[in-house]
Amino acid sequence: MLSSNTIFAALILAVGMSLNTYSLAEPWIDTSDIYLKANIQLLADSGHIITPVTTYPLMWHDIIRDIKNIDLDNLSSNQQSAYHYIKHQFKLAEQNQTRVKAKIGFENKRFSTFGDHASDKNSISVHSSTMFKNFAAKFAPSYTNNPTDGEKKRLDGSYIAAFVGNWVVSLGRQDRWYGPTWDTSLSLTNNARPITALAISRKSAEPLIVPFTEFKIPWTVTSFMGKMDDNRVVKNTLLWGFRFNLKPFKNLELGITRLAQWGGDGRSHSLSIFSDVLLGKTNCGIDDVVCNENSPNPANQQAGYDFRYSFKLFSIPMSVYGQKFAEDGSEGTLQYFTKAQPQIGFDANLAIFGKASTVFIEIADSLADCGERDNIGDCYYEHGSYATGMRYNGRNIGSSYDNDAKTYVLGAISQLGIDTRLTTKIRYLDLNYDNQDKAPENPIIGNTVTSIAEQVWMVSSSVQHDYKNWRFTLATDFSHSTFYNDISNESDFNASLMVEYNM
C-alpha cells in the first residue's frame, strides 16, 4: 500500500506539471523571510497596509492591493525602502521561478525562529510553485543527510490549493506562525517541521461594516486539521488549529488562537467529540466528562489572545505587543483553561549607524501553574492522555524553548544596503527553570530542549546578500550554558551557510 507521503507527492507533482505553463504568482508569504515580515509590519504599523498581518502563511492578495494604493510622496525614506522591498519580493513570487536551496552547517540549529529554514545542518531542496486561475500548487522536495527525526526525504513547504469565492482550501505541509512576535511565539511557530494538514482560509480580509456607520473592520480567519504522524504515545493524533484576526483601527490588531489535539489511533473521531472540542467541553471532571483508564481525556487544548498596538514617539514608529496563552484545565475563570502564560514585546523602527532597523525586545514565561501542589510546572505543552504533548518530530510546535522557560531577547533586523541585510540577537534563556522533567528518560515525552535547569547566554547573527539570481545567508550562534546540577559549564559555536539560486 502506498504511504500518505507518496500519495501526497504524486498529487503535488501532477498538479504542478499540469499548471506549469500557466504560472502567475505564489499566493502566500511563508515564514522564511524575516526581512519581508519586518517591511510589511512597518507599513502596517504606519497605516499604509490595512489588512491583518500577524498570521502566516499570509496572503499576497491584500498586501499587494494595499501596496498599489500607497502614494510614495507620503512615505519616509525607511518606508519607501520597505515599499520597494515588498514590491520586489512580490515580483519574484509573480515570476514563479524554480528555486534551489542548499545548506551546510557545523551542527543542527537548536532554536528555530521566524526566517529560519530547516533546523538540520545539511540539506538541499527544490521549490517550484505555480498558479492558474483558481488553483495553485507548490512542489518542494528536499533531502537531509543526517536528520534528527530519521526522515531524509521530505516535502515540507509543498501544497495544493483551490480558490472558491473569498476562500482558499489547501492541502499541504506549510509552516505556520500565529502572533505578532519576532523571535518565538507561545502558540504556533515554525520551530517544528510542518505537519500535513487540510486548511481553509479567507483570501481577502474584506471588512465588516458596522451597521448604521461607515466604520470598517478588516478581518480574516483560518483553520486547519492535520495529522501528527511521527513517533508519539498516541499515534496519528489529529491537530486542529484556528486563528481569527481583526484590525478595528489602523494601529491596533487583535488575534484569537485555539489549538486542540484529539483523535488518533484507538481514540474516537466522532463529530460529537469534535463538537465538544469546539465548545471546550473536554476536561476531566467538568461538564460530565469522566476520565479513567478505559476512557482517557478526549482532547488536549490550548487557547489565547494577542494584540499589537503601534504609535509614534518623537516621530519614531513604535509598537507594543503581546499574548496570553493557556493550557486546558480547571483553574481558569471559565473553568476550561489554566492561568494563561504571558509574552510581551516592544519594537521600534530606528536608524542604527544610518541603517534602517527594526529593534525589538521580547519577554516570555512558559511555566504554568498546573494546580497541583507538588508539581507546579511540567504541564505547559504537556498532557496526561496525549502524553507527547504539543510536539512533533522531537520539537515543540509552539515556543522554541519549550515549557518552564523564562526568555529575554533583544534583536535588530537591519537593512545594510539595497542587497544586504543583517539580523542580530542577544538572548538570555532560563530553560526548564523548575529543574524537573515529566519523563527525563523518555525521548518522546517531556521537555524537548533540556531535562534539567539550564541558563543560556546566546549571541546570534545572520547576514543575507543578494547577487543577481543568487542569495547567500551566513548565520552564526555562540552560546554559553550553566547548570544547577553538578555539570560543567558549556560553550558552543555553530555556523551555517545557505545558498539559493532562482532558475
N, C-alpha and C positions, 0 to 999 in steps of 0.2 A: 504494500500500500504506500502511496506517495505521502510524504510528510506535508504538514501545512506550509512549511517554509518553501518546499519545492513547488507546491501549487501556487503560492503567492508569487514566487519568482517568475513562473511561467506566465501568469496573468499580467504582471507588470510588464514583462518583455513583449508580450503580444500586443498590449495596448500601446506601448511606446513605439513599436515598429509601425503600427497602423496609423499613428498620428505624426510620425516623424517629419513628413513633408509639409505639415501644416502648423509649424511652430509659431507661437505668438509670444507668450510670456509665462513664466512660472508664477502661480497665483499667490504664493505665500512667501513671507520673510521668515526664515528659520532662526535658530538660536546661535548660529555660527559666527556672527559678525557683531561684536560689541560696539564697534565704531558706528555702524549703521543704526543700532539702537540708540546710541548717545545723540546722534544728529537728529533722529526722529523725535526723541524726547525733548531736545532743546526747542524745536519748532512747535511741539505740542504744549510745552510749558509757557511759551510766549503767545499762545492762542492762534497760531497760524495753521496747525493741524488740529482739527476739532474732533476727530474720531478717537475713541478709547485706544490706548496703545500699550497696556500692561499685560496683555495676553498673547503668548506666542505658541504656535505659528500665528503671525499677524498678516491679515490680508493686504495685498498691494492695492486693491481696488480703491479704498478710501484715502490711503496715503497719497497716491499719485494724483487723485482728484483734488485733494487739498493743496498739494504742491503746485498744480497748474493754476490755482486761483490766487497764488501769492504774488504780490507786487514787490519786485526786488528793491524798489526805492524805499520801501518801508522796513527793510531788514538791516540790522547791524552787520558789521564785517564778519563776525562769528556766525551769525545766522545765514548770511549769504554763502559762507563756506559749507555749512550744513545742507543748505538747499542744493548746491551743486553736487555734493557727495551723494545725496539721496537720488537725484536725477541720474547720476552716472551708474549707480547700482541698479536702478530700475532698467536702464538701457541694457545692462549686461543680462538681466533676467529676461528682458524682451527678446534678446538675440538667441537665448537658449543654447549657447554653445556648450558642447560637452566639456566637462572639467575633470581633469585628472589630478589627484592629490596623493602625495607620498610623505610619510612622516617617519623620522628616525629620532630616537632618544636614548638617554642613558638608562632611565627607569620608567615604569608606569607612573602616570600622574596620580598623586594621592588624592587631591581635591580638584573636582571639576567645577567650572564656573561659566557664566554666560560668555560666549565667544570661543569656548574650547571645543575642540573636535573630539575624536576618540581618546579615551584615557590611556589606552595601550601605547607602549613606547614605540612600536614599529607597526606601520600599516600602510596599505595602498588601496585607493578606491577610485572608482569612475562614477561621475554624476552626470546623467543625461536626462533633461526634462523637456516635455512637450505639452502643447495645449492647442486644442482645436474646438472652436465653437463652445459647447457646453461640457467638454471633457478635458481632463489634464492627467498627466502621469509623470512620474519620476522613477528612474531605474538607477539604483546606487549600490552596485555590488562592491564589496570590499574584502580584503584578506589581511589577517593579522597573524604574524608568525608565532607569537607566544602569548596567547590571550589568557587573562586571569580566569575567565569562565570556561575555557576549553573550546570555545566555538571560533574556529579560524575563519570560516566563510560567513559573511553577514550581508543583510540587506537593509541595514539601518539607514534611514533617510528616504527610503522608497515609499511610493504611494500611488494610488489611482483615485481620481476624484470626478464627481459629476456635479454640475450646477443646475439647480432646479429653482427657478424664480430667484428669490433672495437667499437661498440656502445652498450650502455646499455639503455634499455627502462624500466621505472619503474612507478608504481602507488603506492602512499603511503602518509603517514604523517611523513615526515622527517624534522628535524631541519636543517637549512642551515646557513652558516656563510661565507660572502663574504668579503675578505680583509685580510691584513697582521697583524691586530691588536690583542691585548690580552684581553682588558677589555670590549670594545664595538666597534661597527662599525656604521658609518653613513648610510651604505647601507642596509645590511640584516644580522640579528643576530638571536639567539635563545631566545631573550627576550620574544617574544610572543609564544604561542603554535603554533606548525606547522599546516599548512593547508593541506587538501587533494589535491594532485597535480599529474599530469601526467608529467613525465620528460624524457628527453633524454640527455645522457652524453657520452663523449668519454671515452672508457675503459682504453686506454693507451695513454700517451702523446707522441706518435711516432713523431719523429722530422721532421720538414720541412727542407729539404736540399736546401740551396741557390744555384741556378744554377751556374755551372762552378766553384764551390768552394767545400770545404769539411766542410763548416760552417753549423752546425746543430742547429736548434732552436726547442726544445721541446715545444709543445703547447697542450692545451686542451680547451674544450668548453662544457658548459652545459646550458640547457634551460628547463623551466617548465611552465605549465599552471595550475593554481589552482583556487579553488572556495572558497571565503571568506563567509562562511555560518553562520556567527554569527549575533548578533543584531546590525544592522547598517542602515544608511539612505537609501542607495541603496542596497537592499537585493541581496545576491548571486553574489556580484561583482566578476569578474574574475581578477586574478593577474597573469601577465606574467613576468617572470624573465629570464635574460640572463647574462651569465658570460663567459668571454674569458680570458685565462691565457697564458702567454708565458715566457720562460726564454732565452733571447738572449745571456746571459752569465751566467756562473755558480753562480755568485754572484749578479745577478740582475733578479728580477721577476717583471713583469708588469701585470696589470689586468684592464679589462673594464667591467663595470656593467651597466645594464639597468633594470628598473622595471616599470611596467605600470598597472594601474587599468583601466578596461574597461568592457563593457557589464553589466550584472546584470539585475534584473527584470525591465521591461519597457524600456530597452536600446537595441540598435542594437548589434547583434552578427555577423554581416556580415563579409565576408572576406575583403570587401573593407574598412571597418572600421579598421580591424586588420592590413591591409596593410598600412593604414595611421599611425597607432600606430608604426609600424616598421620603418617608414620613419620620425617619429617625427612630422607629419603634423596634430596635433590635438589641436593647441592653438587658442583660440578665436581671431578673427581679423587678423589672419595670414593665408596665403595660402587659402584664400576664405572660411575659417571656420567661419560660422556665428552662434553665440550662443544667445539664448533667452529662455524664459520660455518653449516654445514648442520644442526647440531644444537645450538641455543643452550640455555643453562641453563633447565630446565623450570619453575623457580619462584623467587620472591623471598620469603623467610620472615623473620619476627621472632617472638620468644618472650620471656617474662619472668614474674616473680612479684612480688607486692606484699603488704604487711601493714599492719595498723593495730592498735595496742595502746593502750588507754585506761586511765587510772589517776587517782587524786586526790592532790594535794599541797597541804597546808594547806587542805583542804576545797574546793580549786579543781579542777574536772574538766579533765583534760589528756589529750593523746594524742600519741604519736609514730607516724609512718607513713612509708612509702617504697616504692620499687620498684626493681628492676633489670631492664633490658630490653635484649635483644641482637639484633643482626643475624645473618643466616646467614653461614656462612663456615667456615674450617678452623682457627681459632685457639683455640676454646674447649676446655674439658676433655673434652666429649663429641665433639669434632671436628665438631659440627654448627653451632655458633654462635660468633661472635666474643665478645670480652670484653664483658660486659653493662655498660651505662651506668647510672649511679645517679640517683635523685631521692629526696630526703629532705625530711621536713616535721615541724613541731611546731605544735600548736594548743592553745588553752586557752579555756574559757568564762569570761569576766570581766564585770564591771560597769564600763564606761567612762563616767565622768560620770553614774553611776546608770543607764546603759542596758545591757541585756543584749547582749553582743557575743561573737562567735567571732573570736579573733585568731589569725592563722597566719603562719608563716614557711616558705618553700619554697625549696630549692636544687636545681638540676638541671644536668647536663652532657651534651650530646649530641654531643661529638666522640669518635668511636670509633677505636681502633687497628685499622686495616684489614689490618695485617700486611704492608704494602708500605713499604719503607724510605723512598722518596721521596714518598710520598703517604699520610700517616697519616690525615688527615681525608677529607672528601668521600665517605664511604661510608654513613653512617647515613641511613636512609630512601632510599638510592640502590641501584642495581643495574646490572650490566653488560648484562644481557639486557632486563629490564624497565626501560629507561633513565629513564622518567618517575618511577619510584620510587613511594613511598607518598604520592602527592599526587593530588588530584582537583580539577579546575577551578582550577588555579593556587594551591591552598592545601594545606598538609600535613595529612594525616588524623590525625597524632599531635600532637607539640608545636607550639604556636602559633609558636615561634621557630625552627623547622626545625633543620637539623643544625649541628654545630660551634658550639654556643652554650652559654655559662655564664650561668645566670639566677639572680637573687636577688630574692625577692618577699616583702614584708611587707604583710599585708592585715588588714582588720577588716570583719566582717559584723554590723551593729548593728540592733537594734530600737529606734527612737526613740520610738514610740508605738504605739497599737493599729493605726493605719492607715498609719504612716510608717516606712520602713526605709532604711538607708544602707549602701553598700559603699564602702570606700576602699582604695587600694593605692599602695604606693611600690615601683617596680621598678628594679633595675639590671640591664641586659641587655648582655652582652658577645657580640654577634652575629657569627657566622662568624669566630671569632677566629683561625683559621688563615690568614685573609686570602686565600682562594682558593675557586674555584667549579668545579664539574665542567664546566659549559658556560655561561659568562657571557653569551654572545651568543644562546643558545637559550632561549626563554621556557618551553618545556615540559620542560626538563632542568635539574637543579641546584637550588640553594637558592632558595626562593620569597620569602624575606624581604629578603636583600641579597646581592649577589655579591662584596662587599668587606667587610673588617672594620669594624664599627660599634659604638660604645659608646653606650648609651641610658640616660638617666635619665628615668623617666616617673612622673607622679603622675596617678592616675585616681580618679574618684568617680562614684557613681550613687545618686541618691535616688529612691525609689519611694513614691507616695502613692495610697491608695485612697479614692474618694469615691462612695458608693452603687454604681452599676454601672460606674463609671469607674476606670481605673488609669492613672496618669501616671508615666513614668520619664524623668528627665533625667540624662544621662550626659555627663561631660567627661573629656578627656585632655589633659595638657600634657606634651610631651616635648622633650628636648634631646639632640642626637646629635653625637658627634665621630667622626672617621675617621682611620685610619692613613695613608691615601693623601692626596695633596695636594688635599684638598677642604675647603671652608669648613664650619665648624660650622653645624648647622641646628637651629632651634626650630620646634615645630609645636603648634598648638592645634586640638582637634576637639571638637565638641559635637553631641549628638543628643537628640531628644525622641520618645519612644514613647507613643502614646495608644491605650488599649484600651477596648473597650466590650462588656459582656456583654448580649446582647439577651434 
